[in-house]
Amino acid sequence: MQFIYHFRDVKYGQSFSSFLNRRLNRLNVFNENKQAKQKRIQFLKLRTGK
């Protein structure tokens, strides 16, 4: 994480760090969607298993 703050001092640092943040946010959303899908599948399995 240290180099990100270092890049902020450079000319394009701000856009680069925001680009990294966008990538991280997209990854987080993707993981949350995957977990939600798995939970839904487990829930359906429980319901149909009865």
N, C-alpha and C positions, 0 to 999 in steps of 0.2 A: 504493500500500500504506500510505501514511502515515496516511490518514484512518481506517483500521481500528484502529490503535493509539489514535488520538484517541477513537474511539467507545467504547473499553473503559472510559474514565473516566466516561462517561455511565451513567445508571441501567440502560438496556437494552443497554449495550455488549457485555456478555459473551454474551448470547443472540444478538445480531446477528452478532458475529464467528464464533460457532460455527455459525450459520446459513450464513454465507458459506463456512466451511470445508466444511460438508456439501455445499453446491452444488458446490464445487471437486472434492471427492472423487467425487461422482456423475459429474461431467464426465470426470474422469480414468478412472474405471471404464468409462464409455461409450466413450471413445477407445481404451482397451486392447482392449475387446471388438471394436471395429470393426477394429483392426489385426490381431487374431487371426483374425477372419473372413477378411480379405483374404489373410493368409498361408495359411490353409487352402485358399482358392480357388486361389491360385497353385500350391500343392502338388498339388491335384487336377488342375489343368491340366497340370502337368508329368507326372503319372502317366498321364493319359489321352492325352497327346500322343505317347507312345512307340508 
